């Protein structure tokens, strides 16, 4: 499965929950999704709060999946080709001094 297929699966899930409907209690705006992405990323940190290693890898995997799904949704709604954006960013990073 590629990024486009994953994005479509994510959109299908969101549609099935009714979150793209105009009267949804969870409006899928870029602002709301960016907040949700940040909240999910913070949940990743919980697995390392008191230890250098995550003991519950299944839980960590779930949180990483949440982050990735929000990222895909934001990129799709903003009409950003995330795959191309990532490749372009890597190319710029190769040329940077760190």
Secondary structure, 3 states (H helix, E strand, C coil): CCHHHHHHHHHHHHHHHCCCCCCCCCCCCHHHHHHHHHHHHHHHHHCCCCCCCCCCHHHHHHHHHHHHHHHHHHHHHCCCCHHHHHHHHHHHHHCCCC
